[in-house]
């Protein structure tokens, strides 16, 4: 699975509301935990975050989500179904604040894509 495939699937997901918050590991985990039923009901579901941009470093362009938004950090968080090649649930996060160092490091290591197990 590559970031471009997920970005393309997100484009077809529909409208995603952009949440303007400080992006922290705690907030990311809370959102996944609140949707634990998705993994319980679908063994093919993969939890992910995909960075459009972090601290102005561009990773992948996520069409139709962040069009012309000025924030320095823009991430899509969601669940992706490998078998159906679709996004099950997602939200967009945008912030002008610096995200957690762990968020920065994980996305740098994964070229913008982080898979959570």
Secondary structure, 3 states (H helix, E strand, C coil): CCHHHHHHHHHCCCCCCEEECCCCHHHHHHHHHHCHHHHHHCCCEEEEEEEEEECCEECCCCCCCCCCCCCCEEEEEEEEECCCCEEEEEEEEEECCCCCHHHHHHHHHCCCEEEEC
